[in-house]
């Protein structure tokens, strides 16, 4: 099997080259989630819990509806995840001040500690990969990821990043 070559004919990739890229994404995702999965398993949590914790951390006070839109899951599925996180003292759900029907979500101190533990593991993996690949590859990788996002998700991605500045 021919190894995928970096910059060759990027606009005219063969099906085999695309298949190799798809497989690389699968294996990279498996590695990217392995460390957090081990941590989550000790708590009887899964990736849905991790994603909820991550995005609540990134946007404290986010509403349940906003989290639903970001995660793209059903309300029933998210409620199951949030119920466990609230019952276990990791997430605080507060009634909205202007709209009593809204629930705003915040990580507790314990939730923040778990989020740090999970993201530290992923940051270490990404940092090592970014260092190994170099700045040009990192910029190209980010560009590819953004191009793969649906337009609505790309807008949400940029909206979340704006909170960093």
C-alpha positions in Angstrom: 0.0 0.0 0.0 1.5 3.3 -1.0 2.1 5.8 1.8 0.2 9.0 1.6 2.5 11.7 0.2 2.2 15.2 1.8 1.6 17.8 -0.8 1.3 15.9 -4.1 -1.7 16.9 -6.2 -3.8 17.9 -3.3 -6.7 18.8 -5.6 -6.6 15.4 -7.3 -6.3 12.8 -4.6 -7.0 9.2 -5.6 -9.6 7.2 -3.8 -6.9 5.2 -2.2 -5.2 8.3 -0.8 -8.6 9.5 0.5 -9.2 6.1 2.1 -5.8 6.4 3.8 -6.8 9.8 5.1 -10.1 8.5 6.4 -8.3 5.6 8.1 -5.7 7.9 9.6 -8.6 10.0 11.1 -10.2 6.9 12.6 -6.9 5.8 14.2 -6.0 9.3 15.3 -9.4 9.8 16.9 -9.0 6.5 18.7 -5.7 7.7 20.1 -7.1 11.1 20.9 -9.9 9.6 23.0 -8.0 6.7 24.6 -6.6 8.6 27.6 -9.9 10.4 28.5 -11.8 7.1 27.9 -9.6 5.4 30.6 -10.3 8.2 33.1 -14.0 8.3 32.3 -14.3 4.5 32.6 -13.2 4.7 36.3 -16.3 7.0 36.8 -18.7 4.9 34.7 -18.9 7.8 32.2 -18.5 7.9 28.4 -17.6 10.3 25.6 -21.0 12.0 25.8 -20.2 13.0 29.4 -16.7 14.2 28.3 -18.2 16.3 25.4 -20.7 17.9 27.8 -18.1 18.7 30.4 -15.8 20.1 27.7 -18.3 22.5 26.3 -19.7 23.6 29.6 -16.2 24.4 30.7 -15.6 26.4 27.4 -18.8 28.4 27.9 -19.8 28.6 31.6 -23.5 29.4 31.9 -24.3 27.9 28.5 -27.9 26.9 28.2 -29.1 23.3 27.7 -30.5 24.3 24.3 -27.1 25.7 23.2 -25.4 22.5 24.4 -28.0 20.5 22.5 -27.1 22.4 19.3 -23.4 22.1 19.8 -23.4 18.3 20.5 -26.1 17.4 18.0 -27.8 14.9 20.4 -31.3 14.3 21.4 -32.8 16.1 24.4 -33.4 12.7 26.0 -29.8 11.7 25.6 -28.4 15.0 26.9 -30.8 14.9 29.9 -29.5 11.5 30.8 -25.9 12.7 30.7 -26.6 16.0 32.5 -28.7 14.2 35.2 -25.7 12.0 36.0 -23.2 14.9 36.0 -25.5 17.0 38.3 -26.2 14.1 40.7 -22.5 13.4 40.9 -21.8 17.0 41.8 -19.8 17.8 38.6 -22.3 20.2 37.0 -24.5 22.9 38.5 -27.8 23.6 36.7 -29.3 27.0 37.5 -32.6 28.4 36.4 -32.3 31.4 34.1 -32.8 34.9 35.6 -34.6 36.4 32.7 -36.3 33.2 31.4 -37.2 30.7 34.1 -37.6 27.9 31.5 -33.9 28.1 30.7 -31.3 26.1 32.6 -27.7 27.5 32.6 -24.9 25.0 33.2 -21.7 25.5 35.1 -19.0 23.1 36.2 -18.5 22.7 40.0 -15.0 22.7 41.4 -15.0 18.9 41.1 -16.2 19.2 37.5 -13.5 21.7 36.7 -10.9 19.3 38.2 -12.2 16.4 36.1 -12.2 18.6 33.0 -8.6 19.6 33.6 -7.6 16.0 34.0 -9.3 15.0 30.7 -8.1 18.0 28.7 -4.5 17.7 30.1 -4.3 14.2 28.7 -5.5 15.4 25.2 -3.4 18.5 25.3 -0.3 16.4 26.0 -1.1 14.2 23.0 -1.8 17.1 20.7 1.2 19.1 21.8 3.5 16.1 21.1 1.9 15.6 17.7 2.0 19.3 16.8 5.7 19.4 17.8 6.5 16.4 15.7 4.6 17.7 12.7 5.8 21.3 12.7 4.1 24.6 12.3 3.2 24.4 8.6 1.6 20.9 9.1 -0.3 22.2 12.1 -1.7 25.2 10.1 -2.6 22.8 7.3 -4.3 20.4 9.6 -6.4 23.1 11.2 -7.4 24.3 7.7 -8.5 20.8 6.7 -10.5 20.3 9.9 -12.3 23.7 9.4 -13.0 22.8 5.8 -14.6 19.5 6.9 -17.0 21.2 9.3 -20.5 21.9 8.3 -21.1 25.6 7.9 -23.2 25.8 11.1 -20.6 24.0 13.1 -17.9 26.2 11.7 -19.8 29.3 12.9 -20.2 27.7 16.4 -16.5 26.8 16.4 -15.5 30.5 15.7 -18.1 31.7 18.2 -16.5 29.6 20.9 -13.0 30.7 19.9 -14.1 34.4 20.3 -14.7 33.8 24.0 -10.9 33.1 24.3 -10.0 36.7 23.4 
